Amino acid sequence: MAKKNKNIEMITGDPKKAIVKLALPMMLSMLLIMLYNIADSIWVAGLGADALAAIGFITPLFMVLVGLGNGIGAGANSLIARYIGAKNYDQANNAGLHGIVLSVIVSAIFTIIIEGFMVPILQFMGAGDTIQYAMDYSYIIFGFLFIFVYSGVASAIFRSEGDMRRATIAIAVTAIMNIILDPVFIYVLNFGISGAAWATVISATMSCLVMSYWIWGKKDLFLDLSPSNFHYESSMMVDTLQVAIPSTLENIVFSALAIIINSMLVLAAGTTAVAVYTASMRIVQLSMIPLIGIGTAVLTVAGVAYGAHNHVNLKTAHSYSIKLGFAVSILLGIIMFVFSTQIATLFSYTEASAALSPQIATAISVLSLFVLAIPHGIMSSMMFQGVGKGIYSLLITLLRSLILETVFAYLFCFIFGWGLPGIYGGVVFGCFVGGTVGYIWAKFFIKKFTEISIRKYTPQKDSQ
């Protein structure tokens, strides 16, 4: 128990140290996840531009899939962290179990919905000639939705108590297995694009089995998730969903953004432009891993600080994470810009995809600015999720992505006539403006929380 107690001491102590200690393993976890996503794209790229474009059409839907698990996980993480901050460990246990129950219910509902409407969804997205590839991949992935939803919730439970080591190991199992299985299923067994889907499902299943063993086999978490500790509380479900629903909707917003951008790309330059953008955004997402890692750490640290009514730690966590985020993003943006040509060759290693290389290099050069535009916005959103204000985070995302990024992309491409670079530039500029609004809102919230904390929880000296 000593190690797990140290985890609790860490997330309730110095927020700067806690963010670094939580963020580093999370960065590794996200890196591994992104590597196996990129591995999918790289191996599928060998099947030709149509297959790679199909992955581009499915990616927005896959973001929704992952968002279901991450959304419920964020809700459970936030609630558990707040109970830990308030030293109410019985309710922290119950919150974790509520998150797992929600993962079962939600995944069952959405599996039926998505599988039933897959063809019209793909047609609406404009999949065109790539629709068969997209169907071969998507039916398998979405048929095993529970695996991905449960994985997101279980991982969040480990993070909520500061146990990043095992959360990282579980994700490493998924990533390494997927990278190994991809070429085997796609080329050796000749399953084609369906092989990439099966590799992903099998790898994620192994991760779930490992985490389940730690939770119910070894039973050595700080939290006790024995079924006997589950006591249904509608208020706890609502509290979890107040973060889970907005967080999930944020991923749907990102998916809607991707669908809209894909439509603009098709109008501007055909389906090949979707393949180029898909490959480029894989690299952008890879560069965003440190920012997502820091933001995920902020969620836990902010939740603990909010539950403990510690306004100093909340303010420190928010401001420090933004400074750290900008420092990291500047370095990564420079690397992306300087080595854009070399990076592009990863997606043009066969004759079928060689022509995409210069276009991908151009896209990466412009989109390298994206990682510089997002730190203040993402840290503010994650802080809001940590304190249980998921709707605030959602509103920031709606403004930044669905409104500003799409509006500026359309203006720059079609009104100003800048073509494809205009779409890339519009996405970057819209992200920066929306993030700035979110940052100002977060500062205002922290100021109000500070005033309330000082008034209610600071001992008052007796008047003389």
C-alpha positions in Angstrom: 0.0 0.0 0.0 3.0 2.3 0.5 3.4 3.0 -3.2 -0.2 3.7 -3.8 -0.3 6.0 -0.7 2.6 7.9 -2.3 0.5 8.3 -5.4 -2.2 9.9 -3.4 0.3 12.1 -1.6 1.7 13.1 -5.0 -1.6 14.3 -6.5 -2.6 16.1 -3.3 0.8 17.9 -3.0 2.8 20.3 -5.1 0.7 20.7 -8.3 3.8 21.4 -10.5 5.5 18.2 -9.5 2.2 16.3 -9.8 1.6 17.5 -13.3 5.1 16.5 -14.5 4.9 13.1 -12.8 1.5 12.4 -14.2 2.1 14.0 -17.6 5.3 12.1 -18.5 3.8 8.6 -18.4 0.7 9.9 -20.1 2.8 11.3 -22.9 4.4 7.9 -23.3 0.9 6.3 -23.3 -0.4 8.8 -25.9 2.8 8.4 -28.0 2.2 4.6 -28.1 -1.4 5.1 -29.1 -0.5 7.5 -31.8 2.3 5.3 -33.1 -0.1 2.4 -33.6 -2.6 4.8 -35.3 0.2 6.0 -37.6 1.2 2.3 -38.1 -2.3 1.7 -39.3 -2.0 4.5 -41.8 1.5 3.6 -43.0 0.6 -0.1 -43.5 -2.7 0.8 -45.1 -1.0 3.3 -47.4 0.6 0.4 -49.1 -2.8 -0.6 -50.3 -3.2 2.6 -52.3 -4.7 6.1 -52.0 -8.3 4.8 -51.8 -7.5 2.6 -48.8 -5.8 5.5 -47.0 -8.6 7.9 -47.8 -11.1 5.3 -46.3 -9.1 5.5 -43.0 -9.6 9.2 -43.3 -13.3 8.9 -43.5 -13.5 6.4 -40.6 -11.1 8.4 -38.4 -13.9 10.9 -37.3 -16.2 8.0 -36.4 -13.3 6.3 -34.6 -12.8 9.5 -32.6 -16.4 9.3 -31.5 -15.8 5.7 -30.5 -12.7 6.5 -28.4 -14.5 9.6 -27.1 -17.2 7.4 -25.5 -14.6 5.7 -23.3 -12.6 8.8 -22.7 -15.7 10.8 -21.9 -16.9 8.4 -19.3 -13.4 8.0 -18.1 -13.0 11.8 -17.8 -16.2 12.0 -15.8 -15.1 9.2 -13.5 -11.6 10.6 -13.2 -12.9 14.0 -12.3 -15.4 12.7 -9.7 -12.9 10.3 -8.1 -10.2 13.0 -7.9 -12.7 15.4 -6.2 -13.6 12.7 -3.7 -10.0 12.0 -3.0 -9.3 15.7 -2.5 -12.2 15.7 0.0 -10.8 12.5 1.6 -14.1 10.7 1.0 -12.6 7.4 -0.2 -15.8 5.3 0.1 -17.5 7.6 -2.5 -14.3 7.5 -4.6 -14.7 3.7 -4.8 -18.4 4.1 -5.7 -17.6 6.7 -8.4 -15.2 4.3 -10.1 -17.8 1.5 -10.1 -20.4 3.9 -11.5 -18.0 4.7 -14.4 -17.6 1.0 -15.3 -21.4 0.4 -15.2 -21.8 3.4 -17.5 -19.3 1.9 -19.9 -21.4 -1.2 -20.3 -24.7 0.6 -20.9 -23.4 3.3 -23.2 -21.3 0.9 -25.4 -24.3 -1.4 -25.9 -26.5 1.4 -27.1 -24.0 3.0 -29.4 -22.9 -0.3 -31.0 -26.5 -0.9 -32.2 -26.8 2.7 -33.5 -23.5 2.9 -35.3 -23.6 -0.6 -36.8 -27.2 -0.1 -38.0 -26.5 3.2 -39.8 -23.0 2.7 -41.0 -23.7 2.8 -44.8 -25.8 6.0 -44.8 -23.2 7.6 -42.5 -20.4 6.8 -44.9 -22.5 8.0 -47.9 -23.3 11.2 -46.2 -19.6 11.8 -45.5 -18.9 11.4 -49.2 -16.8 8.2 -49.1 -17.6 7.5 -52.7 -15.3 5.0 -54.4 -13.7 4.3 -51.0 -16.9 3.1 -49.3 -16.1 -0.6 -49.5 -12.7 -0.2 -47.9 -14.4 2.0 -45.2 -17.1 -0.6 -44.5 -14.6 -3.5 -44.3 -12.7 -1.6 -41.6 -15.6 0.1 -39.7 -17.9 -2.9 -39.2 -15.2 -4.7 -37.3 -14.0 -1.7 -35.2 -17.5 -0.6 -34.2 -18.7 -4.2 -33.6 -16.3 -4.3 -30.6 -17.1 -0.9 -29.2 -17.3 -2.1 -25.6 -13.6 -3.0 -25.7 -12.5 0.5 -26.5 -15.0 2.2 -24.1 -14.1 0.0 -21.2 -10.4 0.5 -21.9 -10.8 4.3 -21.7 -12.7 4.1 -18.3 -10.4 1.6 -16.7 -7.3 3.6 -17.7 -8.9 6.7 -16.3 -9.5 5.0 -12.9 -5.8 4.2 -12.6 -5.0 7.8 -13.5 -7.5 9.2 -11.0 -5.5 7.8 -8.1 -2.1 8.8 -9.6 -1.2 5.3 -10.7 0.3 6.2 -14.1 2.7 3.3 -14.3 0.1 0.6 -14.8 -2.1 2.9 -17.0 0.9 3.3 -19.2 1.8 -0.5 -19.2 -1.8 -1.3 -20.3 -1.6 1.1 -23.2 1.8 -0.2 -24.1 0.4 -3.7 -24.5 -2.2 -2.4 -26.9 0.2 -0.3 -29.0 3.1 -2.8 -29.3 0.8 -5.7 -30.1 -1.0 -3.6 -32.8 2.2 -2.5 -34.4 3.3 -6.2 -34.6 0.0 -7.6 -35.8 -0.8 -4.9 -38.4 1.5 -6.2 -41.2 0.7 -9.8 -40.3 -3.0 -9.4 -40.7 -2.9 -7.0 -43.6 -0.2 -8.6 -45.8 0.9 -12.0 -44.5 -2.7 -13.3 -43.9 -3.9 -11.1 -46.8 -6.8 -9.6 -44.9 -6.2 -6.2 -46.4 -7.8 -3.2 -44.6 -9.9 -5.6 -42.5 -6.6 -6.9 -41.1 -5.8 -3.5 -39.7 -9.2 -3.5 -37.9 -8.7 -7.0 -36.4 -5.2 -6.1 -35.2 -6.6 -3.1 -33.4 -9.4 -5.0 -31.8 -7.2 -7.9 -30.6 -4.6 -5.6 -29.2 -7.2 -3.5 -27.2 -8.7 -6.7 -25.8 -5.4 -7.8 -24.3 -5.1 -4.4 -22.6 -8.5 -4.7 -21.1 -7.7 -8.2 -19.8 -4.5 -6.9 -18.1 -6.3 -4.0 -16.4 -9.2 -6.2 -15.3 -6.7 -8.5 -13.6 -5.2 -5.7 -11.7 -8.5 -4.4 -10.6 -10.3 -7.6 -9.6 -7.6 -10.2 -9.6 -4.7 -8.7 -7.7 -7.0 -6.1 -6.0 -4.1 -3.8 -5.1 -5.4 -0.5 -6.2 -5.7 2.3 -3.7 -9.4 2.3 -4.7 -11.4 -0.8 -3.8 -13.7 -1.7 -6.8 -15.2 -4.8 -5.3 -18.8 -5.1 -6.5 -20.0 -5.0 -2.8 -18.8 -1.3 -2.8 -21.3 -0.4 -5.5 -24.3 1.5 -4.2 -26.4 3.1 -7.0 -26.8 6.8 -6.7 -28.6 8.8 -9.4 -26.7 11.9 -8.3 -23.4 10.2 -8.9 -24.5 9.1 -12.4 -25.5 12.7 -13.1 -22.3 14.1 -11.8 -20.2 11.7 -13.9 -22.3 12.4 -17.0 -21.9 16.2 -16.4 -18.3 15.7 -17.5 -18.8 12.5 -19.6 -21.4 13.9 -22.0 -19.7 17.2 -22.8 -16.4 15.4 -23.1 -17.9 12.8 -25.5 -19.6 15.6 -27.4 -16.3 17.3 -27.8 -15.0 14.3 -29.6 -18.2 14.4 -31.8 -17.4 18.0 -32.4 -13.9 17.0 -33.5 -15.4 14.4 -35.7 -17.9 16.9 -37.2 -15.0 19.2 -37.8 -13.1 16.4 -39.6 -16.1 15.6 -41.8 -16.6 19.3 -42.7 -12.9 19.8 -43.5 -12.9 16.6 -45.5 -15.9 17.9 -47.5 -14.0 21.2 -48.2 -10.9 19.2 -49.3 -13.0 17.1 -51.7 -14.5 20.3 -53.2 -11.2 22.0 -53.4 -9.0 19.1 -54.8 -10.8 15.7 -54.7 -10.5 12.6 -52.5 -6.7 12.6 -52.8 -6.7 15.8 -50.7 -8.4 13.8 -47.9 -5.6 11.2 -48.0 -3.0 14.0 -47.8 -4.8 15.7 -44.9 -5.3 12.4 -43.1 -1.6 11.6 -43.3 -0.6 15.1 -42.2 -3.0 15.2 -39.3 -1.6 11.9 -38.0 1.8 13.8 -37.6 0.1 16.8 -36.0 -1.7 14.6 -33.5 1.6 12.9 -32.8 3.1 16.3 -32.0 0.1 17.1 -29.7 0.8 14.1 -27.5 2.8 16.1 -24.9 0.0 18.7 -24.7 -2.7 16.0 -24.2 -0.5 14.4 -21.6 -0.1 17.6 -19.7 -3.8 18.3 -20.1 -4.8 14.9 -18.7 -2.6 15.5 -15.7 -4.3 18.8 -15.1 -7.7 17.1 -15.1 -6.6 15.0 -12.1 -4.7 17.7 -10.2 -7.4 20.3 -10.8 -10.1 17.8 -9.6 -8.2 17.1 -6.4 -7.5 20.8 -5.7 -11.2 21.7 -6.3 -12.4 18.9 -4.0 -10.0 20.1 -1.3 -11.1 23.8 -1.9 -7.4 24.6 -2.6 -7.6 27.7 -4.9 -3.8 28.1 -4.8 -3.2 24.7 -6.3 -5.9 25.1 -8.9 -4.4 28.4 -10.1 -0.9 27.0 -10.1 -1.9 23.9 -12.0 -3.6 26.0 -14.8 -0.9 28.6 -15.3 2.0 26.1 -15.0 0.5 23.7 -17.5 0.1 26.4 -20.1 3.7 27.6 -19.7 4.9 24.0 -20.0 2.6 23.4 -22.9 3.9 26.4 -24.9 7.6 25.5 -24.3 7.0 22.0 -25.6 4.9 23.0 -28.6 7.4 25.5 -29.8 10.1 22.8 -30.0 7.8 20.3 -31.7 6.5 22.9 -34.2 10.0 23.7 -35.3 10.8 20.0 -35.7 7.7 19.5 -37.8 8.5 22.4 -40.1 12.2 21.7 -40.6 11.7 18.0 -41.3 8.4 18.1 -43.1 9.8 16.6 -46.3 11.4 13.7 -44.5 8.3 13.0 -42.5 6.2 12.9 -45.6 8.2 10.0 -47.1 6.7 7.7 -44.3 3.5 7.8 -46.3 4.9 7.4 -49.8 7.0 4.3 -49.6 5.1 2.5 -52.4 4.5 3.3 -56.0 0.7 3.7 -55.3 1.3 6.5 -52.8 4.6 8.1 -53.9 2.8 11.0 -55.6 1.4 12.2 -52.3 4.8 13.0 -50.7 5.2 16.7 -51.8 1.6 17.5 -50.9 1.9 15.9 -47.5 5.1 17.9 -46.9 3.3 21.1 -47.7 0.4 20.3 -45.4 2.8 19.4 -42.5 4.7 22.7 -43.0 1.5 24.8 -42.5 -0.1 22.6 -39.9 3.1 22.7 -37.7 1.7 26.0 -36.5 -1.3 24.2 -35.1 0.6 22.8 -32.1 1.6 26.4 -31.3 -2.0 27.6 -31.3 -3.6 25.1 -28.9 -1.8 24.9 -25.5 -3.7 27.7 -23.7 -7.1 26.4 -25.0 -6.6 22.7 -24.2 -5.3 23.3 -20.7 -8.2 25.6 -19.9 -10.7 22.9 -21.2 -9.0 20.2 -19.2 -9.1 22.3 -16.0 -12.8 22.8 -16.5 -13.3 19.0 -16.9 -11.3 18.4 -13.7 -13.5 20.6 -11.6 -16.7 19.0 -13.0 -17.6 21.9 -15.4 -17.7 19.8 -18.5 -20.2 22.0 -20.2 -17.7 24.9 -20.1 -15.1 22.7 -21.8 -17.6 21.7 -24.4 -18.5 25.4 -25.2 -14.9 26.3 -25.7 -14.5 23.3 -28.1 -17.6 24.3 -30.0 -16.4 27.8 -30.5 -12.8 26.8 -31.3 -13.4 23.9 -33.6 -16.9 23.7 -35.0 -17.3 27.4 -35.5 -14.0 29.3 -35.8 -11.9 26.6 -37.5 -14.5 25.8 -40.1 -15.4 29.4 -40.8 -11.8 30.5 -41.2 -10.9 27.4 -43.3 -13.8 28.3 -45.6 -12.9 32.0 -45.8 -9.2 31.4 -46.5 -9.8 28.6 -49.1 -12.9 29.7 -51.0 -13.4 33.4 -50.3 -9.8 34.5 -50.3 -8.8 31.9 -52.9 -5.8 30.4 -51.1 -6.8 26.8 -51.9 -5.6 23.9 -49.8 -3.1 25.9 -47.7 -6.0 28.2 -46.9 -7.9 25.3 -45.3 -4.9 24.4 -43.3 -4.2 28.0 -42.2 -7.9 28.6 -41.3 -7.8 25.6 -39.0 -4.7 27.0 -37.2 -6.0 30.5 -36.9 -9.5 29.5 -35.7 -7.9 27.2 -33.1 -5.8 30.0 -31.7 -8.6 32.5 -31.4 -11.0 30.0 -29.8 -8.3 28.9 -27.3 -7.7 32.5 -26.3 -11.4 32.9 -25.4 -11.2 29.7 -23.3 -8.1 30.9 -21.5 -9.8 34.2 -20.5 -12.8 32.3 -19.3 -10.7 29.9 -17.2 -8.9 32.8 -15.5 -12.2 34.4 -14.6 -13.5 31.1 -13.2 -10.3 30.6 -11.0 -10.6 34.2 -9.7 -14.2 33.6 -8.6 -13.3 30.2 -7.1 -10.5 31.9 -5.2 -12.8 34.6 -3.8 -15.3 32.0 -2.6 -12.6 29.7 -1.1 -11.1 32.6 0.9 -14.5 33.8 2.1 -15.8 30.3 3.1 -12.8 28.3 4.1 -10.3 30.7 5.5 -10.5 30.8 9.3 -11.5 34.2 10.6 -9.8 35.8 13.6 -12.0 37.0 16.4 -12.5 40.7 16.5 -10.7 42.5 19.2 
